[in-house]
Amino acid sequence: MADPSDLRRVLPAVPVETLSDYVASGGGAGLERARQLGAEAAIDELGEAGLRGRGGAGFPTATKWRSILEGGGRQRYVVCNAAEGEPGTFKDRALIRANPYQILEGLIIAARTVGSAEAYIALKASFTIERERLTAAIADMERAGWLEGITVTLVSGPEEYLFGEEKALLEVIEGRDPLPRWLPPYLHGLFATAPQLGWDAQDQEPGTVREVSANPTLVNNAETLSHVAWILANGAHDFRKVGTSESPGTIVCTVVGDVQRPGVHELPMGTPLAELLERCGGPSAARELVAVVPGVASAVIVPEAFDTPLTYEDMAAVGSGLGAAGFTAYDDTACMVEVAYVLSRFLSVESCGQCVPCKLGTGQITESLGRLRVGSGTDTDIKLIGERLRIVTDASRCYLPTQAQNVVSSVLRLFADEFSVHLEGRCSVGEREIPTPKIVDLVNGVVTYDKRQESKRPDWTYRA
């Protein structure tokens, strides 16, 4: 086990309130070293560190940055994705509250490295505390001369889950609804006019080097940028002192649900999931955990796999995923048929409707689960769920329907006995409300969930 002093690299125990405090703790060293190294060497350093994006996919950060640097186009842009909205996650908001300066330093390093004069931070309009912290930190840095010609703009966006999808994120920055584009940001970035794939045709962008490289845009989430600042300040070798060879460094995890002390923790990659659950007090007395769900993106994890190390490769090896390291725990009082319904409903409501198999498929899956949860379902519902899960990803623009496949199919497989009981019209664990674990706030072990989510409709309006 690593020394405890190594564990808090990006999530300080005491919030950093001013730029002076940040500099006193070593802040700014990463930006200075990036200047000394130059773009290519700075990206090489991130590659040697093995940093993987902490937004969910775990994509190598250096590879993404290099694709932007070499992407051609007349302009490049950098975006910090802080639009965190996946159930069970709160780590980016925790990082902004604790130390917005490190995130901004990473953003400035990114902009200078890939050659961008404009940087954006996208977060939900409801994140008022985070917006205030970032606004003050940007002003501090501008007064101190840290920006030097780089314009940093905060963009407030809607509550929709897809706001956090990087292609939809760019749409919101441009003033539109969060509807995912076809092409990723490194091929079709901010304010691009080529290629012409949307409803609104525009003139070809002057100076475009290749048809599919208009305004390549780098999108990293808040935690990734915090690690960038730390790595450039301390070096790739020190970053790799904790974690594993394939998943080095630390990761910031959120745990909510049926644990005694919900919270956000920074741990070395490779820490067993069981240890993270123990840090949150484990289940209540006389209860046992029966499942842990990583966000709404990956398959359910059952107790036999709780010893799985928190790495991208180990989580994949047990058929699940690390994602954004947000976990919702369920104990033996939770009906897993109800859990499947709640998570499926979240995805079906949040589906944008551009891809018909996704919107209709997730909706029909949810309807069948709704009948099963109250004991009025039949074998036909089980069959229909299986059929829709097979085709729900057809022609998909984003990962949302794959998430539905992962989560719902895993609950059906791992808790088949509970579904059998529900087919007989009764529940083996009794009735209990299962909230959608979309987090509004998480302070001192107290979680506030978004109650409005229960009244949200598939057209993104709300029942009165």
C-alpha positions as CSV (number, residue, x, y, z in Angstrom):
1,M,0.0,0.0,0.0
2,A,1.3,3.4,-0.9
3,D,2.2,6.0,1.7
4,P,-0.9,8.1,2.6
5,S,1.0,11.3,1.6
6,D,0.9,10.0,-2.0
7,L,-2.9,9.5,-2.1
8,R,-4.0,13.2,-2.3
9,R,-2.5,14.5,-5.5
10,V,-5.6,16.2,-6.9
11,L,-8.2,16.2,-4.1
12,P,-6.8,18.1,-1.2
13,A,-8.0,17.5,2.3
14,V,-8.5,21.3,2.8
15,P,-9.9,23.4,0.0
16,V,-7.5,25.7,-1.8
17,E,-9.1,29.1,-1.5
18,T,-6.8,31.5,-3.3
19,L,-4.2,31.5,-6.0
20,S,-1.6,32.5,-3.5
21,D,-2.4,29.4,-1.4
22,Y,-2.1,27.3,-4.6
23,V,1.3,28.7,-5.5
24,A,2.5,28.2,-2.0
25,S,1.6,24.5,-2.3
26,G,3.5,24.2,-5.6
27,G,0.9,25.4,-8.0
28,G,2.2,26.7,-11.3
29,A,5.1,24.4,-11.5
30,G,3.4,22.3,-14.2
31,L,2.7,25.3,-16.4
32,E,6.3,26.5,-16.1
33,R,7.7,23.0,-16.9
34,A,5.3,22.8,-19.9
35,R,6.8,26.1,-21.2
36,Q,10.3,24.7,-20.8
37,L,9.5,21.4,-22.5
38,G,7.6,22.6,-25.5
39,A,4.5,21.0,-27.0
40,E,6.0,17.7,-28.2
41,A,8.0,17.0,-25.1
42,A,5.1,17.9,-22.8
43,I,2.9,15.4,-24.6
44,D,5.8,12.8,-24.4
45,E,5.8,13.3,-20.6
46,L,2.1,12.6,-20.4
47,G,2.7,9.5,-22.6
48,E,5.5,8.3,-20.3
49,A,3.2,8.8,-17.3
50,G,0.5,6.7,-18.9
51,L,-2.3,9.0,-18.0
52,R,-5.6,7.8,-19.2
53,G,-8.7,10.0,-19.4
54,R,-10.8,10.0,-16.2
55,G,-14.0,10.8,-18.0
56,G,-15.1,7.2,-18.5
57,A,-13.4,5.7,-21.6
58,G,-9.9,5.7,-20.2
59,F,-8.4,6.8,-23.5
60,P,-4.6,7.6,-23.4
61,T,-4.3,11.3,-22.8
62,A,-1.1,11.8,-24.8
63,T,-2.6,10.1,-27.9
64,K,-5.6,12.4,-27.7
65,W,-3.5,15.6,-27.3
66,R,-1.2,14.6,-30.2
67,S,-4.2,14.0,-32.5
68,I,-5.2,17.6,-31.9
69,L,-1.7,19.0,-32.3
70,E,-1.3,17.2,-35.6
71,G,-4.9,17.6,-36.7
72,G,-4.6,20.5,-39.1
73,G,-7.4,23.0,-39.5
74,R,-7.3,26.7,-39.2
75,Q,-8.0,26.8,-35.4
76,R,-7.9,24.5,-32.4
77,Y,-9.9,24.7,-29.2
78,V,-9.7,23.1,-25.8
79,V,-12.7,22.2,-23.6
80,C,-12.9,21.1,-20.0
81,N,-15.9,18.8,-19.6
82,A,-17.3,19.5,-16.1
83,A,-20.9,18.7,-17.1
84,E,-21.0,15.7,-14.7
85,G,-24.4,14.0,-14.7
86,E,-24.0,10.3,-14.7
87,P,-25.7,8.6,-11.7
88,G,-23.4,7.9,-8.9
89,T,-20.8,10.5,-9.8
90,F,-19.7,13.6,-8.0
91,K,-15.9,13.6,-8.3
92,D,-15.5,16.5,-10.8
93,R,-17.6,18.8,-8.6
94,A,-15.6,17.7,-5.6
95,L,-12.4,18.6,-7.4
96,I,-13.7,22.0,-8.5
97,R,-14.8,22.8,-5.0
98,A,-11.5,21.7,-3.5
99,N,-9.1,23.2,-6.0
100,P,-10.3,24.9,-9.2
101,Y,-6.8,26.3,-9.7
102,Q,-5.3,22.9,-10.6
103,I,-8.0,22.2,-13.1
104,L,-7.4,25.6,-14.7
105,E,-3.6,25.1,-14.7
106,G,-4.2,21.8,-16.6
107,L,-6.5,23.6,-19.0
108,I,-4.0,26.3,-19.7
109,I,-1.2,23.7,-20.2
110,A,-3.5,21.9,-22.7
111,A,-4.3,25.1,-24.6
112,R,-0.7,26.2,-24.9
113,T,0.4,22.7,-25.9
114,V,-2.0,22.1,-28.7
115,G,-2.0,25.8,-29.9
116,S,-5.4,27.0,-28.8
117,A,-6.1,30.7,-27.9
118,E,-9.6,29.8,-26.7
119,A,-10.6,27.4,-23.9
120,Y,-14.0,26.6,-22.5
121,I,-15.3,25.0,-19.3
122,A,-18.7,23.5,-19.7
123,L,-20.8,22.8,-16.6
124,K,-24.5,22.5,-15.7
125,A,-26.3,25.8,-14.9
126,S,-27.4,24.1,-11.6
127,F,-23.7,23.8,-10.4
128,T,-23.8,27.2,-8.8
129,I,-21.1,26.6,-6.2
130,E,-18.7,25.2,-8.8
131,R,-19.4,28.1,-11.2
132,E,-18.6,30.6,-8.4
133,R,-15.3,28.8,-7.5
134,L,-14.2,28.7,-11.2
135,T,-15.2,32.3,-11.9
136,A,-13.2,33.5,-8.9
137,A,-10.2,31.3,-9.9
138,I,-10.2,32.5,-13.5
139,A,-10.2,36.1,-12.3
140,D,-7.3,35.4,-9.9
141,M,-5.3,33.8,-12.7
142,E,-6.0,36.6,-15.2
143,R,-4.9,39.2,-12.7
144,A,-1.7,37.3,-12.1
145,G,-1.0,37.0,-15.8
146,W,-1.4,33.2,-16.0
147,L,-3.7,33.3,-19.1
148,E,-1.4,35.4,-21.3
149,G,-3.7,35.7,-24.3
150,I,-5.8,32.6,-23.7
151,T,-9.5,33.4,-23.2
152,V,-11.2,31.1,-20.8
153,T,-15.0,31.0,-21.1
154,L,-17.5,29.3,-18.7
155,V,-20.5,27.8,-20.4
156,S,-23.6,26.9,-18.5
157,G,-25.6,24.0,-19.9
158,P,-28.9,22.1,-19.4
159,E,-29.6,19.2,-17.0
160,E,-29.7,16.6,-19.7
161,Y,-27.3,13.6,-19.3
162,L,-26.1,13.9,-22.9
163,F,-24.7,17.4,-22.1
164,G,-21.7,15.4,-20.8
165,E,-21.2,13.5,-24.0
166,E,-18.3,15.2,-25.8
167,K,-20.0,15.6,-29.2
168,A,-23.2,17.0,-27.6
169,L,-21.1,19.2,-25.4
170,L,-19.7,21.1,-28.4
171,E,-23.3,21.6,-29.6
172,V,-24.2,23.3,-26.3
173,I,-21.1,25.5,-26.4
174,E,-22.3,26.6,-29.8
175,G,-25.7,27.5,-28.4
176,R,-27.7,24.4,-29.4
177,D,-29.4,21.5,-27.6
178,P,-27.2,18.5,-26.4
179,L,-27.7,16.3,-29.5
180,P,-24.6,14.3,-30.3
181,R,-22.9,14.9,-33.6
182,W,-21.7,12.1,-35.9
183,L,-18.0,12.8,-35.7
184,P,-15.7,13.1,-32.7
185,P,-14.3,16.5,-31.7
186,Y,-10.8,15.8,-33.1
187,L,-12.4,15.4,-36.6
188,H,-15.3,18.0,-36.3
189,G,-14.6,20.5,-33.5
190,L,-16.0,23.7,-32.3
191,F,-17.4,26.2,-34.8
192,A,-16.3,23.9,-37.7
193,T,-17.8,24.4,-41.1
194,A,-16.6,21.1,-42.6
195,P,-17.5,18.4,-43.2
196,Q,-21.1,19.2,-44.0
197,L,-23.1,16.6,-42.0
198,G,-25.7,18.7,-40.2
199,W,-29.0,20.4,-41.1
200,D,-27.4,23.8,-41.5
201,A,-24.9,24.0,-44.4
202,Q,-22.1,26.5,-44.1
203,D,-19.3,27.8,-46.3
204,Q,-16.1,25.7,-46.3
205,E,-13.8,26.9,-43.6
206,P,-10.8,28.9,-45.0
207,G,-7.5,27.2,-44.4
208,T,-8.8,23.7,-43.7
209,V,-6.0,21.3,-44.4
210,R,-8.1,18.2,-44.8
211,E,-11.8,17.8,-45.3
212,V,-12.4,16.0,-42.0
213,S,-10.1,18.0,-39.7
214,A,-12.0,21.3,-39.3
215,N,-11.1,23.0,-36.0
216,P,-9.9,19.9,-34.1
217,T,-11.0,20.3,-30.5
218,L,-9.5,18.7,-27.4
219,V,-12.0,17.6,-24.7
220,N,-10.8,16.4,-21.3
221,N,-12.7,16.2,-18.1
222,A,-11.9,18.1,-15.0
223,E,-10.1,15.3,-13.2
224,T,-7.9,14.5,-16.2
225,L,-6.7,18.1,-16.4
226,S,-5.9,18.1,-12.7
227,H,-3.7,15.1,-13.2
228,V,-2.0,16.9,-16.2
229,A,-1.0,19.8,-13.9
230,W,0.3,17.3,-11.3
231,I,2.3,15.2,-13.8
232,L,4.0,18.2,-15.5
233,A,5.0,19.5,-12.0
234,N,6.2,16.3,-10.6
235,G,7.2,14.1,-13.5
236,A,6.0,10.9,-15.1
237,H,8.2,8.8,-12.8
238,D,6.5,10.1,-9.7
239,F,3.1,9.7,-11.2
240,R,3.8,6.0,-11.7
241,K,4.8,5.4,-8.1
242,V,1.3,4.4,-7.4
243,G,-1.2,2.5,-9.5
244,T,-0.4,-0.3,-12.0
245,S,1.7,-0.4,-15.2
246,E,-1.4,-0.1,-17.4
247,S,-3.5,2.1,-15.1
248,P,-1.0,4.3,-13.3
249,G,-1.6,7.1,-10.8
250,T,-4.6,7.8,-8.6
251,I,-8.3,8.0,-9.3
252,V,-11.1,10.0,-7.6
253,C,-14.0,7.7,-6.8
254,T,-17.6,8.4,-5.7
255,V,-19.6,5.9,-3.7
256,V,-23.3,6.4,-2.9
257,G,-26.3,4.1,-2.2
258,D,-26.5,1.6,0.6
259,V,-23.2,2.4,2.4
260,Q,-22.9,4.1,5.8
261,R,-20.7,7.0,4.7
262,P,-21.2,8.0,1.0
263,G,-18.3,10.1,-0.2
264,V,-15.6,11.0,-2.7
265,H,-12.1,9.4,-2.2
266,E,-8.8,9.6,-4.1
267,L,-7.1,6.2,-4.2
268,P,-4.2,4.6,-6.1
269,M,-5.4,2.8,-9.2
270,G,-5.4,-0.9,-8.4
271,T,-7.0,-0.5,-5.0
272,P,-9.7,-3.3,-4.7
273,L,-13.3,-2.2,-4.9
274,A,-13.8,-3.8,-1.5
275,E,-11.4,-1.4,0.1
276,L,-13.2,1.6,-1.4
277,L,-16.5,0.2,0.0
278,E,-14.9,-0.3,3.4
279,R,-13.7,3.4,3.4
280,C,-17.4,4.3,3.0
281,G,-18.3,2.2,6.1
282,G,-19.7,-0.8,4.1
283,P,-23.4,-1.7,4.4
284,S,-25.5,-0.9,7.5
285,A,-25.4,-3.3,10.4
286,A,-27.1,-6.7,9.7
287,R,-27.2,-5.9,5.9
288,E,-25.1,-7.3,3.0
289,L,-24.3,-5.6,-0.3
290,V,-25.6,-7.6,-3.2
291,A,-24.5,-5.4,-6.1
292,V,-22.5,-2.3,-7.1
293,V,-23.3,-0.5,-10.3
294,P,-20.6,1.7,-12.0
295,G,-22.6,4.7,-13.1
296,V,-25.0,3.6,-15.7
297,A,-22.4,2.6,-18.2
298,S,-21.2,-0.9,-17.2
299,A,-22.3,-4.3,-16.0
300,V,-23.4,-4.8,-12.4
301,I,-20.6,-6.1,-10.0
302,V,-21.6,-8.8,-7.5
303,P,-19.9,-9.6,-4.2
304,E,-17.8,-12.4,-5.8
305,A,-16.0,-9.7,-7.8
306,F,-15.7,-7.0,-5.0
307,D,-11.9,-7.8,-4.8
308,T,-11.4,-6.6,-8.3
309,P,-8.7,-3.9,-8.5
310,L,-9.9,-0.5,-9.7
311,T,-8.2,-0.4,-13.0
312,Y,-9.5,-0.3,-16.6
313,E,-8.2,-3.7,-17.5
314,D,-9.2,-5.5,-14.3
315,M,-12.7,-4.1,-14.4
316,A,-13.0,-5.2,-18.0
317,A,-11.7,-8.6,-17.2
318,V,-14.7,-9.2,-14.9
319,G,-17.1,-8.0,-17.6
320,S,-17.7,-4.6,-16.2
321,G,-15.9,-1.2,-16.5
322,L,-14.3,1.5,-14.4
323,G,-15.9,4.4,-16.2
324,A,-15.9,7.6,-14.3
325,A,-15.4,5.7,-11.0
326,G,-18.8,6.5,-9.7
327,F,-20.4,3.6,-7.8
328,T,-23.9,3.0,-6.5
329,A,-24.1,0.2,-3.9
330,Y,-27.3,-1.9,-3.2
331,D,-27.8,-4.1,-0.2
332,D,-30.1,-7.1,0.3
333,T,-33.2,-4.9,0.9
334,A,-33.0,-3.6,-2.7
335,C,-35.1,-5.3,-5.3
336,M,-32.8,-5.6,-8.3
337,V,-35.7,-5.7,-10.7
338,E,-36.6,-2.3,-9.4
339,V,-33.0,-1.2,-9.8
340,A,-33.0,-2.3,-13.4
341,Y,-36.2,-0.4,-14.0
342,V,-34.9,2.8,-12.4
343,L,-31.6,2.8,-14.3
344,S,-33.2,1.8,-17.6
345,R,-35.8,4.6,-17.2
346,F,-33.0,7.1,-16.6
347,L,-31.4,6.1,-19.9
348,S,-34.6,6.0,-21.9
349,V,-35.7,9.4,-20.7
350,E,-32.2,10.9,-21.4
351,S,-32.0,9.4,-24.9
352,C,-32.2,12.3,-27.4
353,G,-34.3,10.6,-30.0
354,Q,-31.9,11.1,-33.0
355,C,-31.4,7.4,-33.3
356,V,-34.8,5.6,-33.4
357,P,-33.6,2.2,-32.3
358,C,-32.2,3.8,-29.1
359,K,-35.1,6.0,-28.2
360,L,-37.8,3.4,-29.0
361,G,-35.7,0.4,-27.7
362,T,-34.8,1.9,-24.3
363,G,-38.4,3.0,-23.9
364,Q,-39.8,-0.4,-24.6
365,I,-37.2,-2.1,-22.4
366,T,-38.3,0.3,-19.6
367,E,-42.0,-0.4,-20.1
368,S,-41.4,-4.1,-19.9
369,L,-39.3,-3.7,-16.7
370,G,-42.1,-1.5,-15.4
371,R,-44.6,-4.3,-15.7
372,L,-42.2,-6.9,-14.2
373,R,-41.4,-4.7,-11.2
374,V,-45.1,-4.6,-10.2
375,G,-45.7,-8.3,-10.9
376,S,-47.8,-7.9,-14.0
377,G,-45.1,-8.9,-16.5
378,T,-44.9,-12.1,-18.5
379,D,-42.4,-14.2,-20.3
380,T,-43.2,-12.0,-23.3
381,D,-41.7,-9.0,-21.5
382,I,-38.5,-11.0,-20.9
383,K,-38.4,-11.9,-24.6
384,L,-39.1,-8.4,-25.7
385,I,-36.3,-7.0,-23.5
386,G,-33.8,-9.4,-25.0
387,E,-34.9,-8.5,-28.5
388,R,-34.6,-4.8,-27.9
389,L,-31.2,-5.1,-26.2
390,R,-29.9,-6.8,-29.3
391,I,-30.8,-3.9,-31.7
392,V,-30.9,-0.9,-29.4
393,T,-27.4,0.2,-30.5
394,D,-28.2,0.2,-34.3
395,A,-27.0,3.4,-35.9
396,S,-26.1,4.9,-32.5
397,R,-24.3,8.3,-32.4
398,C,-23.2,7.9,-28.8
399,Y,-22.6,5.3,-26.1
400,L,-26.0,5.6,-24.3
401,P,-27.7,2.5,-25.8
402,T,-24.6,0.4,-25.2
403,Q,-25.0,1.5,-21.5
404,A,-28.5,0.1,-21.5
405,Q,-27.2,-3.1,-23.0
406,N,-24.5,-3.4,-20.3
407,V,-26.6,-2.6,-17.3
408,V,-29.9,-4.2,-18.0
409,S,-28.5,-7.4,-19.5
410,S,-26.2,-7.9,-16.5
411,V,-29.1,-7.5,-14.0
412,L,-31.1,-10.0,-16.0
413,R,-28.2,-12.5,-16.0
414,L,-27.0,-12.1,-12.5
415,F,-30.4,-11.8,-10.8
416,A,-32.5,-14.2,-12.9
417,D,-34.1,-15.7,-9.8
418,E,-35.5,-12.3,-8.8
419,F,-37.1,-11.9,-12.2
420,S,-38.6,-15.4,-11.9
421,V,-40.2,-14.4,-8.6
422,H,-41.6,-11.3,-10.2
423,L,-43.1,-13.3,-13.0
424,E,-45.1,-15.0,-10.3
425,G,-46.4,-11.7,-9.1
426,R,-44.4,-11.1,-5.9
427,C,-41.1,-9.6,-4.8
428,S,-38.7,-11.6,-2.7
429,V,-37.4,-8.5,-0.8
430,G,-40.5,-6.5,-0.3
431,E,-41.2,-2.9,-1.4
432,R,-38.6,-0.1,-1.0
433,E,-38.1,3.1,-2.9
434,I,-35.1,3.0,-5.1
435,P,-34.1,6.6,-6.1
436,T,-32.4,7.5,-9.3
437,P,-28.8,8.1,-8.0
438,K,-28.3,11.3,-9.9
439,I,-26.5,13.5,-7.4
440,V,-27.4,17.1,-6.6
441,D,-25.0,17.4,-3.7
442,L,-22.7,15.3,-1.5
443,V,-21.4,16.9,1.7
444,N,-20.1,15.2,4.8
445,G,-21.5,11.8,3.9
446,V,-25.0,13.2,3.1
447,V,-26.3,12.6,-0.4
448,T,-29.0,14.7,-2.1
449,Y,-30.5,13.1,-5.1
450,D,-32.3,14.9,-7.9
451,K,-36.0,14.2,-7.1
452,R,-37.0,16.0,-10.3
453,Q,-35.6,13.1,-12.3
454,E,-38.5,11.0,-11.4
455,S,-40.9,13.4,-13.1
456,K,-38.8,13.9,-16.2
457,R,-40.4,12.8,-19.4
458,P,-38.9,11.3,-22.6
459,D,-39.2,14.7,-24.4
460,W,-37.0,16.3,-21.6
461,T,-39.9,18.2,-20.1
462,Y,-41.2,17.6,-16.5
463,R,-44.6,16.6,-15.2
464,A,-46.2,19.3,-13.1
